[in-house]
Amino acid sequence: MTTGRSGRTVRDLRTGNRSAVLQQLYFGGPLSRQELGPATGLSSGSVSNVVGELVADGLLEEAGIVDSDGGRPRTLLRVAPGSAHMIGIDVGETRVRVELFDLTLTELARTELPLQPRGCYDVGPIVDHIRSGIATVLERAEVGSDRLLGVGIGVPGIVDRDAPGGTVVHGQTIGWDAVPLEALLRATGAVPPEVPYIIDNGARTLGQAEMWFGAGRGARDAVVVLFGSGVGASLITDGSPDGATPGGAPLEWGHLTVQVRGRRCRCGALGCLEAYTGAESLLARWAERGGGGDAAVGDEEEALAALLAAAGGGDKIALDLLDETAEYLGAGLSDVINLFQPERILIGGWAGLMLGPHILPAVREHAMRYSLRHPAARVTIDMGSLGPDAVTVGAATLPLAAFFAAGGRRTPPEPTTEAPGWQTSLQTRGGSTAAGERSAP
């Protein structure tokens, strides 16, 4: 395999070219071959070769013909939606949501499996939910598992993808102590061995979805907040669709200490931000203050809706709680602003979507007041735009990103092990010398 000065092989260059064309058509198509050259920076010959390969692989299809100024009509190309599929899974606080998508992230089937009792994170039932959910969506859409690029899963907690034996999840708030989730899922046989499970923190999958398709598009960096029973966040850098996988990391933001010797958080520590802002703690404080009655201890979404209704009716306890929550959130965001100086902050998650319209102006005000002036002046704080399915969509982008990085190949080619150039040269010289010695009289 030929290697250039940069260390990249011809195969690497071909993979990069395929990836560039695929991504340009995915996020900016349909486009003609003539338009793909300037858009990707590739020569017309390279575009022609790559397009030919991708069409032969079934990944591209014609999308109509447009007239050209003074020339022949041009054929438009687009990514073929049915050429591959992805599954996205959100392991949430009240249910496991499983969705099947085509290559263009159009939803083909979904199922939701409740956690009983609510918030029960016993790993056995969750693994079984994922197994049965995968089987259900594939059957409903009449799609074979052989066409899957992968299964992406968003989970609470810290995700270690480099652990021996597969991805391990450390979820202190849900009682998961080094759970070998990938191995447990692989043992179910829900998908063939060659179909990868790609597991990541749910806040990060939410962030990737918003940066690729939602309110984060066009931003160089952003912090995306996942606001549910608890709170988390992800820092996304280089989040443009031009990169197959945005940089950044999940942030255990909910476990910043905002009150020394404060309320006990579900992680076991005292004074965490989550103990004052998560929906679970918000409803607990409502009940402690005598508000809501039975409504404060029922289903979380129904209880939160009741709290908002009470605040809308002028209930002082409910109004005070929302004001406190907005201030804690604003103060927590000020730490993020001062530390990371993001361009945008986006709020998502089921509780965030419910509370945002009521408290967002106050959250902005408190965040600005607690932040340093310079980073505060360059940040905007808004709601995410993808709704309650954002974590699932983001989970599905995990195998999609890997597919892009592999140049549109389901199974990346095995790397060839080559000897360094100096070693090959010495071996050649040594062989020549030995041959000369054997031929000497």
N, C-alpha and C positions, 0 to 999 in steps of 0.2 A: 504493500500500500504506500503510495507516494505521500510524503509529508513535506509541507511547506515550512518556511522560516518561522511562522507563527506556531508551529507544532500541530496545526490542523491538517487532517488527512483529506484526500479527495472525497471520501465518504462523509466527513464532517461538513465540508462545503456543500455537498449535495443535500444533506439533511437540513442545513441552514437555509438553503434556497427554497426547498420545499416548505419549510416552516414559514418563511417570509411570505410566500405566495398564498399559502393557506390562511394565514392570519389576516392578510390584507383583504382577501375576499370575504373572510368571516365577518370582520368588523366594518369593512368599507365597501363591500360588494353590493350588487353585481358590477363587474368591471370587464372591459375588453382586454385582450392580450396587449394591445398598444398602450393602454392605461396602466397596466401592471408594471411595465418597465420603470417609468418615473416614480411610481408609488413605492416600489420595493428597492430601487437602485440597482436592479439587475439588467444585464444586457438583453436585447431582444432574443438572441439565441438561447440564453439561459432560461428566459421566461418560456420560450417555445418548448424547450426540453422538459422543464418542470411541469408545465401544464399538460403536456402529453402523458407524462408519468401519472399525474394525479387523475386525469380523465380515465386512463387505463385501469387505475386502482378503484374507479367508481366513486371517488371523493368529490369530483367536480362534474357539473352538468351545465348545458347551455340554458341561458335565461332570456333568450330573445335576441333580436337584431336591432341595432340602431343605425341611423344614417350617419355617414361621416362627411365632414366638410370637404368637398372636392375629391373624394376617394370612394373606395368600395365600402358598402355597409360593413359594420363591425359586429361580430358575435360577442354577446355578453356571457360571462361565466359566473357561476355562483357555487357555493358549497352545496353538495347534494344532501338534503336533510335526512333521508332514510339510509344513508350509507353506514351509519354507526349509531350506537345508543349509549347513554350513560344513566346510571342510577344515582340519585342524591338522597341522603338520609339525614334527618334531623332527630337526634336523641334529645328530646326536650324535657321540660319539667313535668308535663302532664300526659305526654303521649310520644310515640315514635312515629314520625311521618316519613313515608317512603314514596318517592316519585320517580317515574321513568321518563326520560327525555330523548328526543332524537338529537342528531348532531348539532342542530341549530337551537337547541334548548327549548323546543316546543314540548310542552307536557303531553305525554301520551296516556299515562295512567297514574293513579295515586291511591294510597290507602293510609289510614291513620289507625294506630293500635294504642288504646289507652293504657296508661300505667295505673294499676290498681294495687293498693291505694295510691292516691295522687302523690307523685314524687318518690315512689318506691323504685330505687335504683339497683335492686338485686340483678346482678349481671346475667344470670341464667335466663330469666324471662325476657330481658332486653335482647339478648342474642337470639332467642326464639322468635321474638317480634320481627327482628331484622330478617331472619331466614324466611319466615312465612310472608313477610311484606315483599321481599324480592320475588318470591314465587307468584304472589298475587298480581303484581303489576306486570310481570312478563306474560302471565296467562291472559290478563285482560287486554293487553295490547297485541297479543299473538306475536310476540317477538322472541326469538331464540336467544339464549344466553351466549351463544357463540358470536353474536354481533355486538356484545358489550365491550366498550373501551375500559370500563372499570366501575367500581362502586365507591363513591365518595361519601364519607360519614363525618358529620359535625357532632362533637361530644363536649360535655363540660370537662374542665380540668386541663392538666398539663399533659401534652402528648409527646411521647418519646418514640420517634420513628426508627432510631438507631439501636434499639434494644435487641439483644440476641433472640432469634426466634420470631421476630415481627413486632409490630407497633404495640406499645404498652401505654396505658392511660393511668395517670395519677390524679384522681378526683377526690380531694380531701373533703370537699363539701358534700359529696354524695356517697362517701364511704368506699370509694374505689382505691385500693392500695396496690399499685403496680398491677393492674388488671391486664392480662395478655389478650387484649380484645381481638387483634388480628388472628392470632392462633385459634381462639375460640370460634371465630366466624369461619375460618378456613375449614375447621373440623366439621361444620354443618353440611358441607358439600353444596351450598346454595348456588354457587357459580363454579365453572370449571377452574382448575388450578392456574391456568394462564391468565385469568381475569383478575386484575389486582384490586385489593381493598386499599383505599387511601384514606387515612383517618387524620383529622385535624381538629383543633379547637373550634367550637361553634362560633365564637366571636370572630375568628379569622375567616371562616367560610362566609359569614355575613359580610365582613369587610371586603373580601375578594369580589363577591357578587355586586356590591355597591360600586366598587371601583371599575369593574368591567362594564356593567350595564345600568347602573343607577345614578344616584346623586353625586357619586365620587368621580364620574367620568371627566377626564381632562385635568384632574388634580395631580400634582406630582407626589403629594403625600397627604395622608388623612388618618385620623383616629376615628374608628367606627365603634359605637357603643352598643352592646347587646344588653337590653334592659328587660329582664323577665322576673322570675321569682327572686333571682339574685341579679348581680350586674357584672359584666365583664367588658373588655374592650380589646381591639386589635389595632396595632400601628401598621399601616400599609404604606410602603415607600416604593417608588417607581411603579405606580399602579396602573400605568397606561396599558391598554390592550396590546401594545407593541411588544411587551415582554410576556413570555409564556407564563411565568409565575411571578406575581408581584413580590417584592421583598417585604421585610417587616416581620412582625412576630405578634402572637397573642400577648396581652398584658393582663396580669392578675390584678387589674385596677380595683376591683371590688374589695380587695383586701389591703388597700392602703389604710393606715390608722388615721382616723379623723377625730377621734375622741379618746384621750388617754383614760384607761380604766372605764371605758364606756360600755355600751350594750354588748352582750355576747353574740358573736357572729356564729353562723352555722358551721364555720370552719373550726370553731373552738376558741379563737382569739377574741380579744376585747376591743371594741371601738372601731371595727372595720367599716368602711364606707357602705358595704352591702348591708350591714346591720341597721342602717338608717335609710337606705334608698331602695333596696329590692322590694318587689311587691309583697313578698312574704313578710318582711319586717314592717312594711308600711301598714299592712292589714293587722299585724299583731299589735302595733302601737295604737291603732284605731280601737281595737277591742279593749286594750288596757285602759284607755281613757273613757270607756263606756259608750263608745259610738258604734252604731251599726247593728248591735244586737246579734241575732243569729246570722245576719248577712255578712258579718265581718269574719266568720269562721267557716263559711261554705266554700264552694268552688272558687278558686282564686280569680278567674276572669269575671265571674258574676259578682263576687265581693268587691272587686275593684270598680266595676261599673256602678255598684251601689254607692261606693264612696264618692265617686264623681258626681252621681246624681244628688247626693246629700250636699256636696259642696255647691253644686249649681242651685240648690234650694236655699243657700245661705247658712247651712249648718256650720257653727263656729269651730267645732272640733275638727270636722273634715277640712275646712278652709285652712286652719292652722297647720294641720298635717301636710297638706299640699305645699304650703309656704315653706315649711321646714325642709321637706324633701327637695324642693327646688333649690334651696340654699346649699344643702349638702351636696347635691349634684353639681351645682355651679362651683363650689369650693373644690370638689374632686376634679372637675374639668380644668380648673386653674392649675392644678399640679401637672396635668398632662400638657397644658399650653406652655408652662414654664420649662418643663423638661424636654419636650420634643419639638416645640414650635411648629405644629402642623398647619397646613394651609386650610384644611377643613376638619370639622368635627361633625359626624353624622350619628343620629340616634335612631336605633331600630329595636327589634324585639317586640313581642306581643304587648308587654306592659308599656314599653316606650311609645308604641303606636297609640295606645289608649290615653296615656298621660300627656304626651307631647303637646297636643293642641291646647291643653289647659295650663301647662307650666313652662313651656319653652321660652316665652319672653322673660320670665323671672329667672330661669336658668341662665340665659344669656347675660342678664344684668349682673347676677352674682359672679359668674365666671369672669367677666370683665373687671369687676371690682377687686377680686382676689388675685388677679394675674398681674404680671409685670406689663407695663404699657406697651413696649415694643412688640413682643410676640402676640399680645392681645389685639393689637391694631391690624395684624395681617390674617387673623383667623376668622372663619365664619362658622356658626353653629346652626345646623338645620336638621330636619328630619330626613331619614333615609326614604327612598322612593319606591322600594321594591315590595313593601308590604310583608305579611307574615310568612311568605314562602322564601324569603331571602336566604335563610340558612340552608335550605334544601337546594336552591339554585346554586349557591356558592359551593356546596358539597359536590354537586355535579360538575363544577368547573375544575375540580381537582384532577380527575382522569382526563378531562379535556385539555388542561394545561400540559399534562404529561404527553398527550397525543401530539400537541403542537410541537413540543420540544423534541419529539422523535421524528419530526418531519412528516407526520401523518401516517406513521407505521404503527400498527397495533403492537407488534413485538419488535423492540429495537434490535438491530443487528448485533450479533455478538462481536465485541471488539477483538481485533486481531492483535496478538502480542508480537511486537517486532523488536528485534535487537537494535540498540542504538547504532547510529551510523558509524561511529568510531570502531565499534566492535565488529561490525560487518566488514569494514575496511581491513582491519587487522587479520580477520579470518581469511579474507580473500588473499591478502599478501602472504599470509602463512601458507595457504594452500598452493599459491604460485611458487613460493620458495621450495616447498617440499617436492613439488612436481619437477622443478628444475634440478633439485638434488638427485632425484631418481633417474633423470635422463642424462646426467653427467657421466662420462666414461670413467 
